[in-house]
Amino acid sequence: MAGDDRWCVVTGGRGFAARHLVLMLIRQGIYRVRIADLGPTIDLEPSESAGVLADALNSARAEYISIDLRRKDQVLQACQGAEVVFHMAAPNSSINNFQLHHSVNVEGTKNVIDACVEQKVKRLIYTSSPSVVFDGVHSIVDGDESLPYPPTHNDTYSATKAQGEELVIKANGVKGLLTCCIRPSSIFGPGDRLLVPSLVVAARAGKSKFIIGDGNNIYDFTYVENVAHAHICAERALASEGTVAEKAAGQAYFITNMEPIKFWEFMSLILEGLGYERPRIKIPAAVMMLIAHVVEWTYKLLGPYGMKVPQLTPSRIRLLSCTRSFKSSKAQDRIGYTTIISLQEGLKRTIESYPHLRAEHRPKREGPSKASVYLGSGKEEMSQQIAGSMASSWNISVKTLKSLGKGNDWILFLKVALSLLGLSFLGGISLQNSFIIGVSTAFLAFYVYEKHEEKFDAMVLEAFSHGCKLKSEVVRKFSTSKKID
């Protein structure tokens, strides 16, 4: 085979997108593949044990090496004899830990660049992120590579990825090394351990019914095989001679499926495909942002005492409520990128790859629900109807507020204005502040209850028991006094 004496390295090779790249490289057969990751050994999953990867490892067309990017000596060993390095390793982006992100995304990337230069590697392709141009405040509509890095980023992961990207672009041409950066937007597909599983957890907990913001924010999602294909397109372009390599080198490229879609519509398609209800209750982003700040502050206070890292963070609220769409025309022009799997087909394959997460396979609740125990089955049904009515009323209220904001209905405006004026005399707190504080407190109460559900239930039952005893005692004393009279 052509790849018998040619090696490529994939750092973070056991990650989500990296696994797909490794398989694609093995199937192409141009290179033998060195999979570099943190684990001491490579533990194949059942689906891999009888597949392409297992065959390649057994036949020495692939090998595994354990490395820590923060150890330059280990990175040098991994890059020895390699012609190409695909640098895909990065920490979990949801962990907002500056020290961790900087040590891997910046210092680790420096080690990779130095190792490539010292080991005479010819090409380096760095997996970056569209978030390097996102400030967490302003939406991005059809963004292209002319967008500058913002003064401040949405989180430490994005900031350090931008620094790593700068280093890779600056290294282009150093002692013959050619580099470029790939910015895949919102990767999804089979093998994802974050997006789909977290959606299902939320759906099973009854939390997936909420839409943060107005639900109209547009996103670009990218099927994972298209991401792997983009890396190979970049490597082939850099390996070409003449103007093709010159145009491709030293650049960053946005990679998408080139099929923008509403963020919450995409989430709805996954949820519905797995048998769950689509989100329908809209919550203003400002309200959720306030709650997220409270949760973040609480975590800073209680984190050292064992509180779990919260999923509800300000940076995540910004990501869920802003538009983030990007053009891939530069990647088409300079590295010959085209999608090989459509968005519809990608969604189909993704949904089919999670049969164990379907709604019909959710864990069975033993015994009646808590609502049924406390309220009785009839009252539970009534409460569900009330909840549905409240959800409908909420959405009607949001539409009414939009109509007021556009100034189309002056009679409605006057009615609301007069009502608010009357309410302002009834309390010292403004309606807006009362609303935000009330909703925030309610959501925070739900969040705290979820974390300590058993303790709260025990407290409620104990209080109920004491109440019953007190009631019986009062009735007994009252009956005794009447007999004496």
N, C-alpha and C positions, 0 to 999 in steps of 0.2 A: 504494500500500500504506500501511497505518497507520503503518509504521515509517520512512516516507520522510524525516521530519525529526526523528526521535527516535533518540538514540544511547545505547547501553550499552557499558561497558568490561569486558573480562575480563582481569585481570592474570594473568600466567603462562599465557596463553591457548594455549600450545603444549604444556602439560603433559598428562598422561594423562587425568584427569577433566575438565580444562578443555576439551579438544578435543571431548568429547561434549557439554558444555554449549554450546559455540559452535555446533555443528551443530543442536542443539535450538532455540536462539534464532533461528538463521537460518530454520529451517523454520517457526517460529511467525510470523515476519514482523512482530512488534510493534515491534522495534527494529532499527536498523542496528547492526552489531557491530564494535567496535574491539578488535582482538586485540593485546594488549600483552605483549611478552616481551623477553628479553635479546638474542636473535639479531639481527644487523644487518638481515637480510631474512627473509622467510618462505619456507622451502624445502618445497614440497609433496611428500609421498610419492606413489609411483605410484598408490596406491588413492585419493588425494585429487585427483589431477590432472584427472580427468574426473567429479568428483562435485559435491556441493552447495557445498562450500567454494570450489572453483575458480570456479564460476558466480557465487557471491556476491561474490568479490573482483573478478571481471571486470565485474560490473554495479554495483559500488560499494555493494552492500548490506552489504559487510564491508570492512574495511581493516586493514592491519597497521602497528603502530608499535613501534619498538625503544626500550625504556626500561630503566633500572636503578632499582629502587625506592629505592635509597640516594641517588639524585639527585632532590631535590625539584622542581627546574625541569622535569625530564623527566616526572615524575608529574603536575605541573600541566598540562603540555601534553596528556598522554594523557586527562585528565579534562575538558578544555575542551569545553563544550557537551553533556556527558553528563547523562542523567537518572538512570542507575543505574550502580553499579560493583559487579562481582562480584570480590572480592579473593581470588584463588586461588593466587597466587604464593607459593612457599616453596622453600627449598633441599632437597636430598636428605636425608631423615630419617636415613639410615644413616651419614651423615658426622657424627661426634660432634665438631663444631668449634663451640665456644661463640661465638667472635667472628663467624663467618659467620652462624650462626643468629640471634644478637642483632641484627646489622646489618640483616638482612632482615625477620625476623619481628617485631621490636620497632621499630627505627628506621624501617624501610621502611613498616611499618603506620602509624606516626605521620605519615609523609609522605602516605600515601593519605588518612588522615582529614583532615589539613590541606587537601589539595587538594580533597577533596569539599566542605568548608566554604567555601573561597575561591571555588570554581567553581560553588557553589550546586547541587551534586548533591543529589537528593532522597532516594536510598536507597543504602545500603551493606550488602552481604551478604558476610560474612567466612567463609572456609573454615577451620574450626578442626580439632580432633582429639579423639577420646575420651581420648587419652593425657594430656590436661590434668588429668584427675582420677585418674591412675594413678601410684602411688608405686613400682611395680616390685617390691613385696613382697606386698601383699595382693590376692587375687583380687577381682573385681567381678562380682557376680551380680545380673542384672536392675537394673543401676544406672540411676538417673534424674537429672534435672538439679538435684536438691537436694544432690548430692554436692559437697563443697567441694574447692578445690584443695588437694593434699597439701603438707605442709611441704617435702618434697623430691620431685623428679620422677625418672622412670626414666632420663632423658637430657636433654641440653641442648636438643634439638629440642622436646621436650614442654614444658619449662620456659618457653622463649621463646614457644611458641605460646600458652601460658596468659597470658603477659604481653600479647601482641597481642590476645587475646580480651578481656581486661579493658579495654584501651584502646577497643576498638570498642563494647563495651557502655556504657562511660562516656560515649562520644560521642553516644549516642542523645539526640535532642532538641536538640542544639547547632545553633542557627540553622536549625531546621526539618529537619535531617538525621535520617532514621529508619534504625536499624541493627539487625542481628541476626546470630547466629553459627550456622553449620551444623557439626555434629560427625559426619562420616560414618565408620562403623566398618569398617576393613579392606576397602578398595575392590578389586574384581577385575573383569576383563572384557577384551574385545578391545582391543588397543593397549597393554596393560600391559607395561612393559619391565623389571619387577623381579620380581614373584612367580613367574609361570609360567616365564620364562627361567631364573631362578636354581634353581627346582625341577628343571628339565630338566638343567641343568649338573651339579647334585648327583647326579641319577639316572644320568647317563652316566659319572660318575666313581665310581659305586658307593657314594655317601654317603647316598642317600635311604632306605636301609633302616632308619635309626635313628629311634626315637621318644624324644624328650626328656621325661622325667617318666613318669607312669603312663598317659598317652594319653587321660585322661578329661576334660581341661580343655575347657570350652565356650567358643565364640567366636560373635560376630555378624559375618558378612560382608555386604557390600553391593555389589550389582551396579552397575556404573558409570553406567548409564542412570538408575537410581533416584537416584543421587547428583545427577546433572544435574537431574533432575525435582524433587528437594527444593529446589535453589537457586531454581528458577522458582516453586515453590509459595511459598517465603519472599518472593520479590520481589512476587508477585501479592497476597499478604496485606498486605505493607507498603503497596502501592499502593491498597488498598481504603480506603474512608472509614469513619470512625466507630470503633466498638468493635473491629472485626476488626483494624485496623491498630494500635490501642492495645494489644490483647492480644499481638500478634505482635512488636511492637518492643521492643528492649532485652533480648532473651532469647537463650539458647543452646538448641540442639536436637540430641539424639542422633538420627542417621539410620542405620537398619539395614534389612535385608531382612525383619526380624521373623520369622526362621526360624533360631533358634540351632541350632548343630551342633557336634559335637566337632571341635576344631581339626584333629586328625590324621586324622579321617575325611574332612574337606574336602580336605586335601592328598592323601589316598589316591585320592579320586574324580578329581582332576585327573590324577594320575600314571597311574592305570589307564586313564583316558580317552585318554591319549596313548600307551598301550601299555607302560608301565613297571610294575614291581612296586610294591605298596604297602609302606610302612614296617612293620616287624614286630619289630625288636629294641629293647627298652626299656632306656634308660640313665637312672639316677637323675639328677634335675636338679642335685643337690648335686655330683655328680661332674663334670658338664659345666660347672657354674659355676666350679669350681676350675680346670679346664682353660682356660676362657675368661679367667679372671683372669691365668693364666700367659701366655696368648697376648697379652692386652692389655699386660701388663708388657713382654713381648718387643718389641711394636710400639713402645712408648714409647722403648725403648732403641735399636732398629734402624730406626725410621721415618725419621729424618733421613738414613740411609744408603741409602734406596731400597726398604725393605720395603713391600709393598703393604698397603693398609688391610685388616685382617682382617674376615672375615664373622662369625667366632665371637667375639662380645663378650658381657659379662655382661648388658647391657641387652637384647640379643636373646634370650638364654637365658630371661630373665624373661618376655619376651613370648610365647615358645613354650611355656612350661610353666604359665602362670597362666590362670585362667578370666577372660574379659572379655566379659560380655554386658550389653546395655543395652536399655532400654525406649524405644520411639518414640511412646508414647501422647501426650506433650505436643506433638510435631510434628503428629500427627494432629489434635489438638484445635485448635491455635492457627494453624497455617499450612495445614491441609488436606492434609497429606502422606499418600499411599498408595503402595505399591509398584506399579510398572507391569510389572515383569519378576520372575517367581518365581526362587527360588534354583536350582531344577532347570533351568529354561530358561536362566538365566544361565550355569550351568556348561556346558550343552550348547553355547551360543553361544561361550563362551570357548574350549572345547576345539577346536571347529571352526575357530576363527580362527588356530590355530597348526599347520597341516598340516606345515610344514617342521620342526617340533620333535618330530614323532612318532618313536617308537622305531625304526620301520623305516627312517627317514631319517637315522639317526645315522651319523656318519663311519665308514667301513669301516676296521678295523684291518688294516694291511698285514703279512702274515706271521703266524706263530703268536704266541700271547700269551706274556708273559714267564714266567708260571707254567709254560706248556707247555715253553718252552725250558729252564728251569732244572730242572724236575721230570720232564718227559716227560708225554705225553698221559694215560697211565693214572694216574700219580700226581696229575696235575692234577684228574682227576675225583674221585679219592679225597680230595684236599684240599678240594674243594667240598662233598663229603658231610660231611667233618669240620666244616667251617665251618657247614653247616646244622645239624648236631647240636649244636654249641656255641651257636648262636643259640637253639635249642629249650631247651637246658639253662639258658641265661641267663633266659629267660622263666619257666621252672619255678622257678628260684631266686627271682625277684621275687615270684611268687605265694606261695612258701613264706614269704618274709619278711613279706608282707601277713598271712598266716595267723597268724604268730607275733605280729605287732603287735596283732591282734584278741584274742589270748589264747584261741583256740578249741581248741587241741590241746596239752594240758599234757605229754603224753608226748614230742611233737616238741620242745617247749620244753626239756624236761630233757635230751634228747639233744644239742640244739644247745648248751645251756649247758655241759654237761660237755665237749663237744668244744672249745668255745672256752676253757674253763678249762685243758684240756690244752695247747692251742696257746699259751696265754699263758705257760706255763713254758718253751716252746721258743724264744721270742724276746723280745727286750726291747721290741719295737714292738707296739702293740696291733693286733688283727686289722683293726679299722676303718681305722686309719691306714695299715696295710700295703695294704689293699684300695684305698683312695682314691689313695694315692701310686702304686701299681702301675698301676692303670687310667689315671690321669692321665698317667703317664709314657708308657704305650703309645700313648695318643691323641696326645700331643704329638709322639712319635716319628713316627707316621703323618703328622701335619701337616707336620713339618719335611721328611720324605722327599718329600712331594708337592711342596713348594716347590723342592726341589733334587734332583729325581728323577734327572736325567741325571748329575749329579756323583756321587751315591751309587752309581748303577749302574756308572759308570766305576771308582770306588774298589773296589767288590766284585769286578769282573772282574779288575782289576789284582792284588788280593790273592789271588784264585783262581789267577791265572797264576803268581804267585810261589810259592804253595803247591805247585802241580804241579811247578815246577822244583825246589823244595826236596826234594819227595818223590822225584823222579827221581835227584837227586844222592845222597840217602841210600841208595836202592836200589843205585845204581851202586857206591858205596863199599863197601856191605855185600857185594855180589857179588864185588868185587875182593879183599876180605879173606878171603873163604871160599876163593877159588882159591889164594891164597898159603898158607893153612893146609893 
